[in-house]
Amino acid sequence: MLAALASALSYPLYASLAIAVVGAIAVPLGFRRTALALFALAFLWTATWSVPVVSDGLRSSLEDRHVVVPEASLPSADAIVVLGGASRYWWLQREDVDPWELGSSRLAAGARAWLSKRAPIVILTGGRGGRDASEAARMKTAIQRLGVPASVLVLEERSRNTEDNAINTARLAHPLGVRRILLVTSALHMPRAMLLFERQGFEVTPVPVPEKGHRQTWRERWLPSPSALWRSGRALKEYVALMALHVESTARQRDLDANAGR
């Protein structure tokens, strides 16, 4: 419950609404100055993260932690693990699809790594969203269009979040002797994903996938927009999740140290 609440409040609009509600409660209690300060904070919090240049700076602080390199220069591994990202795979409608032209696609990055002979198998991760086919199954169909045969694909179809991805992938991969992996996910998501997969005993080489485009004009960089607010929310969510992981790891280490000292 607390984790879900923290995740929701990491999105600036939801946090601002929560702050505004507290301000509204403060008014009838006689704390008018406090209420005004809270209303101003609620407005400024959302307005700040709506500015594209601010959003880009926040995202870059996560995305720039791992350098994007050509897949052919990656080290060899036991498997390539591609995390699902709720993609629609719009390029499936094209007759000729070249994975080297899809720079912002996780699946294409995984396909390029396999075509470059970096690992013998590709593990696709992603569970079901309702009654539809699992995301891993949709990924299987799509990545075959990029030249990766079904015979080298392993599907992990039970996950609902990144922690599930790591745990369930370990259950599938470790019996196959897989320890060294090339982990493919968005550059924004990579810091947290790496921590979770390393926790499951994998030796991880990151394969971060950049998202599209850079804003060039003054309007694109400085004019507040809903899309910038949404992108900021994604980055803040990653930071909240990273903080939770570090707190959990610290608590776990303290327990281990305490038990060792007995």
Contacts in CASP RR format, 6 or more apart in sequence:
PFRMAT RR
TARGET T0000
AUTHOR 0000-0000-0000
METHOD contacts of the structure
MODEL  1
MLAALASALSYPLYASLAIAVVGAIAVPLGFRRTALALFALAFLWTATWS
VPVVSDGLRSSLEDRHVVVPEASLPSADAIVVLGGASRYWWLQREDVDPW
ELGSSRLAAGARAWLSKRAPIVILTGGRGGRDASEAARMKTAIQRLGVPA
SVLVLEERSRNTEDNAINTARLAHPLGVRRILLVTSALHMPRAMLLFERQ
GFEVTPVPVPEKGHRQTWRERWLPSPSALWRSGRALKEYVALMALHVEST
ARQRDLDANAGR
3 244 0 8 1.000
6 240 0 8 1.000
6 244 0 8 1.000
7 237 0 8 1.000
7 240 0 8 1.000
7 241 0 8 1.000
8 14 0 8 1.000
9 15 0 8 1.000
9 18 0 8 1.000
10 233 0 8 1.000
10 236 0 8 1.000
10 237 0 8 1.000
10 239 0 8 1.000
10 240 0 8 1.000
11 233 0 8 1.000
11 236 0 8 1.000
11 237 0 8 1.000
12 45 0 8 1.000
12 46 0 8 1.000
12 48 0 8 1.000
12 49 0 8 1.000
12 50 0 8 1.000
12 229 0 8 1.000
12 232 0 8 1.000
12 233 0 8 1.000
12 236 0 8 1.000
13 46 0 8 1.000
13 229 0 8 1.000
15 45 0 8 1.000
16 42 0 8 1.000
16 43 0 8 1.000
16 45 0 8 1.000
16 46 0 8 1.000
17 42 0 8 1.000
19 38 0 8 1.000
19 41 0 8 1.000
19 42 0 8 1.000
19 45 0 8 1.000
20 38 0 8 1.000
20 39 0 8 1.000
20 42 0 8 1.000
22 38 0 8 1.000
23 34 0 8 1.000
23 35 0 8 1.000
23 38 0 8 1.000
23 39 0 8 1.000
23 42 0 8 1.000
24 35 0 8 1.000
26 32 0 8 1.000
26 34 0 8 1.000
26 35 0 8 1.000
26 38 0 8 1.000
27 35 0 8 1.000
46 229 0 8 1.000
47 224 0 8 1.000
48 54 0 8 1.000
49 55 0 8 1.000
49 58 0 8 1.000
49 228 0 8 1.000
49 229 0 8 1.000
49 232 0 8 1.000
49 233 0 8 1.000
49 236 0 8 1.000
50 224 0 8 1.000
50 225 0 8 1.000
50 226 0 8 1.000
50 228 0 8 1.000
50 229 0 8 1.000
50 232 0 8 1.000
51 222 0 8 1.000
51 223 0 8 1.000
51 224 0 8 1.000
51 228 0 8 1.000
52 215 0 8 1.000
52 220 0 8 1.000
52 221 0 8 1.000
52 222 0 8 1.000
52 223 0 8 1.000
52 224 0 8 1.000
52 225 0 8 1.000
52 228 0 8 1.000
53 215 0 8 1.000
53 221 0 8 1.000
53 222 0 8 1.000
54 228 0 8 1.000
54 232 0 8 1.000
55 228 0 8 1.000
55 229 0 8 1.000
55 231 0 8 1.000
55 232 0 8 1.000
55 235 0 8 1.000
56 214 0 8 1.000
56 215 0 8 1.000
56 221 0 8 1.000
56 231 0 8 1.000
58 232 0 8 1.000
58 235 0 8 1.000
58 236 0 8 1.000
59 188 0 8 1.000
59 231 0 8 1.000
59 232 0 8 1.000
59 234 0 8 1.000
59 235 0 8 1.000
61 235 0 8 1.000
62 187 0 8 1.000
62 188 0 8 1.000
62 190 0 8 1.000
62 191 0 8 1.000
62 235 0 8 1.000
62 238 0 8 1.000
62 239 0 8 1.000
63 187 0 8 1.000
63 188 0 8 1.000
63 190 0 8 1.000
63 208 0 8 1.000
63 210 0 8 1.000
63 211 0 8 1.000
64 187 0 8 1.000
65 190 0 8 1.000
65 191 0 8 1.000
66 187 0 8 1.000
66 190 0 8 1.000
66 191 0 8 1.000
66 194 0 8 1.000
66 206 0 8 1.000
66 208 0 8 1.000
67 208 0 8 1.000
68 187 0 8 1.000
68 208 0 8 1.000
68 209 0 8 1.000
68 210 0 8 1.000
71 109 0 8 1.000
71 110 0 8 1.000
71 112 0 8 1.000
71 113 0 8 1.000
71 115 0 8 1.000
71 116 0 8 1.000
71 118 0 8 1.000
71 207 0 8 1.000
72 112 0 8 1.000
72 116 0 8 1.000
72 118 0 8 1.000
74 113 0 8 1.000
74 116 0 8 1.000
74 118 0 8 1.000
74 182 0 8 1.000
74 205 0 8 1.000
74 207 0 8 1.000
75 118 0 8 1.000
75 180 0 8 1.000
75 205 0 8 1.000
76 117 0 8 1.000
76 118 0 8 1.000
76 119 0 8 1.000
76 180 0 8 1.000
77 118 0 8 1.000
77 119 0 8 1.000
77 180 0 8 1.000
77 181 0 8 1.000
77 182 0 8 1.000
77 205 0 8 1.000
78 119 0 8 1.000
78 120 0 8 1.000
78 121 0 8 1.000
78 173 0 8 1.000
78 176 0 8 1.000
78 177 0 8 1.000
78 178 0 8 1.000
78 179 0 8 1.000
78 180 0 8 1.000
78 181 0 8 1.000
79 119 0 8 1.000
79 120 0 8 1.000
79 121 0 8 1.000
79 122 0 8 1.000
79 123 0 8 1.000
79 154 0 8 1.000
79 173 0 8 1.000
79 176 0 8 1.000
79 178 0 8 1.000
79 180 0 8 1.000
79 181 0 8 1.000
79 182 0 8 1.000
80 110 0 8 1.000
80 113 0 8 1.000
80 114 0 8 1.000
80 118 0 8 1.000
80 119 0 8 1.000
80 121 0 8 1.000
80 122 0 8 1.000
80 123 0 8 1.000
80 181 0 8 1.000
80 182 0 8 1.000
80 184 0 8 1.000
80 207 0 8 1.000
81 122 0 8 1.000
81 123 0 8 1.000
81 125 0 8 1.000
81 169 0 8 1.000
81 173 0 8 1.000
81 181 0 8 1.000
81 182 0 8 1.000
81 183 0 8 1.000
81 184 0 8 1.000
81 197 0 8 1.000
82 106 0 8 1.000
82 107 0 8 1.000
82 109 0 8 1.000
82 110 0 8 1.000
82 122 0 8 1.000
82 123 0 8 1.000
82 124 0 8 1.000
82 125 0 8 1.000
82 139 0 8 1.000
82 143 0 8 1.000
82 184 0 8 1.000
82 185 0 8 1.000
83 106 0 8 1.000
83 125 0 8 1.000
83 126 0 8 1.000
83 162 0 8 1.000
83 165 0 8 1.000
83 183 0 8 1.000
83 184 0 8 1.000
83 185 0 8 1.000
83 189 0 8 1.000
83 193 0 8 1.000
84 106 0 8 1.000
84 124 0 8 1.000
84 125 0 8 1.000
84 126 0 8 1.000
84 135 0 8 1.000
84 136 0 8 1.000
84 139 0 8 1.000
84 165 0 8 1.000
84 185 0 8 1.000
85 106 0 8 1.000
85 135 0 8 1.000
85 185 0 8 1.000
85 186 0 8 1.000
86 135 0 8 1.000
87 105 0 8 1.000
87 106 0 8 1.000
87 107 0 8 1.000
89 105 0 8 1.000
89 107 0 8 1.000
89 138 0 8 1.000
89 142 0 8 1.000
91 97 0 8 1.000
91 102 0 8 1.000
91 105 0 8 1.000
92 141 0 8 1.000
92 142 0 8 1.000
92 145 0 8 1.000
97 145 0 8 1.000
97 146 0 8 1.000
99 105 0 8 1.000
99 108 0 8 1.000
99 110 0 8 1.000
99 111 0 8 1.000
99 112 0 8 1.000
99 115 0 8 1.000
99 146 0 8 1.000
99 147 0 8 1.000
100 108 0 8 1.000
100 112 0 8 1.000
102 108 0 8 1.000
102 146 0 8 1.000
103 109 0 8 1.000
103 209 0 8 1.000
103 210 0 8 1.000
104 209 0 8 1.000
104 210 0 8 1.000
104 211 0 8 1.000
104 212 0 8 1.000
105 209 0 8 1.000
106 184 0 8 1.000
106 185 0 8 1.000
106 186 0 8 1.000
106 209 0 8 1.000
107 139 0 8 1.000
107 142 0 8 1.000
107 143 0 8 1.000
107 146 0 8 1.000
108 146 0 8 1.000
109 184 0 8 1.000
109 207 0 8 1.000
109 209 0 8 1.000
110 122 0 8 1.000
110 143 0 8 1.000
110 148 0 8 1.000
110 182 0 8 1.000
110 184 0 8 1.000
110 207 0 8 1.000
111 122 0 8 1.000
111 143 0 8 1.000
111 146 0 8 1.000
111 147 0 8 1.000
111 148 0 8 1.000
113 119 0 8 1.000
113 182 0 8 1.000
113 184 0 8 1.000
113 207 0 8 1.000
114 122 0 8 1.000
114 148 0 8 1.000
114 152 0 8 1.000
115 147 0 8 1.000
115 148 0 8 1.000
118 182 0 8 1.000
119 181 0 8 1.000
119 182 0 8 1.000
120 152 0 8 1.000
121 152 0 8 1.000
121 153 0 8 1.000
121 154 0 8 1.000
121 176 0 8 1.000
121 178 0 8 1.000
122 143 0 8 1.000
122 148 0 8 1.000
122 152 0 8 1.000
122 153 0 8 1.000
122 154 0 8 1.000
123 153 0 8 1.000
123 154 0 8 1.000
123 155 0 8 1.000
123 156 0 8 1.000
123 169 0 8 1.000
123 172 0 8 1.000
123 173 0 8 1.000
123 178 0 8 1.000
123 181 0 8 1.000
124 136 0 8 1.000
124 139 0 8 1.000
124 140 0 8 1.000
124 143 0 8 1.000
124 153 0 8 1.000
124 154 0 8 1.000
124 155 0 8 1.000
124 156 0 8 1.000
125 135 0 8 1.000
125 136 0 8 1.000
125 156 0 8 1.000
125 159 0 8 1.000
125 165 0 8 1.000
125 168 0 8 1.000
125 169 0 8 1.000
126 134 0 8 1.000
126 135 0 8 1.000
126 136 0 8 1.000
126 139 0 8 1.000
126 156 0 8 1.000
126 157 0 8 1.000
126 158 0 8 1.000
126 159 0 8 1.000
126 165 0 8 1.000
127 134 0 8 1.000
127 135 0 8 1.000
127 136 0 8 1.000
127 156 0 8 1.000
127 157 0 8 1.000
127 158 0 8 1.000
127 159 0 8 1.000
127 160 0 8 1.000
128 134 0 8 1.000
128 135 0 8 1.000
128 157 0 8 1.000
129 135 0 8 1.000
134 155 0 8 1.000
134 157 0 8 1.000
135 157 0 8 1.000
136 155 0 8 1.000
136 156 0 8 1.000
136 157 0 8 1.000
137 155 0 8 1.000
137 157 0 8 1.000
140 150 0 8 1.000
140 153 0 8 1.000
140 155 0 8 1.000
143 153 0 8 1.000
144 150 0 8 1.000
144 153 0 8 1.000
154 172 0 8 1.000
154 173 0 8 1.000
154 176 0 8 1.000
156 165 0 8 1.000
156 168 0 8 1.000
156 169 0 8 1.000
156 172 0 8 1.000
158 164 0 8 1.000
158 168 0 8 1.000
159 165 0 8 1.000
159 168 0 8 1.000
162 189 0 8 1.000
162 192 0 8 1.000
162 193 0 8 1.000
162 196 0 8 1.000
163 196 0 8 1.000
165 193 0 8 1.000
165 196 0 8 1.000
165 197 0 8 1.000
166 193 0 8 1.000
166 196 0 8 1.000
166 197 0 8 1.000
166 199 0 8 1.000
166 200 0 8 1.000
166 202 0 8 1.000
167 200 0 8 1.000
169 197 0 8 1.000
169 200 0 8 1.000
170 200 0 8 1.000
170 201 0 8 1.000
170 202 0 8 1.000
173 181 0 8 1.000
173 202 0 8 1.000
178 202 0 8 1.000
179 201 0 8 1.000
179 202 0 8 1.000
179 203 0 8 1.000
180 202 0 8 1.000
180 203 0 8 1.000
180 205 0 8 1.000
181 197 0 8 1.000
181 202 0 8 1.000
181 203 0 8 1.000
181 204 0 8 1.000
181 205 0 8 1.000
182 205 0 8 1.000
182 207 0 8 1.000
183 190 0 8 1.000
183 193 0 8 1.000
183 194 0 8 1.000
183 197 0 8 1.000
183 202 0 8 1.000
183 204 0 8 1.000
183 205 0 8 1.000
183 206 0 8 1.000
183 207 0 8 1.000
184 207 0 8 1.000
184 209 0 8 1.000
185 193 0 8 1.000
185 207 0 8 1.000
185 208 0 8 1.000
185 209 0 8 1.000
186 208 0 8 1.000
186 209 0 8 1.000
186 210 0 8 1.000
186 211 0 8 1.000
187 208 0 8 1.000
187 209 0 8 1.000
187 210 0 8 1.000
187 211 0 8 1.000
188 211 0 8 1.000
188 234 0 8 1.000
188 235 0 8 1.000
188 238 0 8 1.000
189 238 0 8 1.000
190 206 0 8 1.000
190 208 0 8 1.000
191 238 0 8 1.000
191 242 0 8 1.000
192 238 0 8 1.000
192 241 0 8 1.000
192 242 0 8 1.000
192 245 0 8 1.000
194 204 0 8 1.000
194 206 0 8 1.000
195 242 0 8 1.000
195 245 0 8 1.000
196 245 0 8 1.000
197 204 0 8 1.000
198 204 0 8 1.000
215 221 0 8 1.000
END
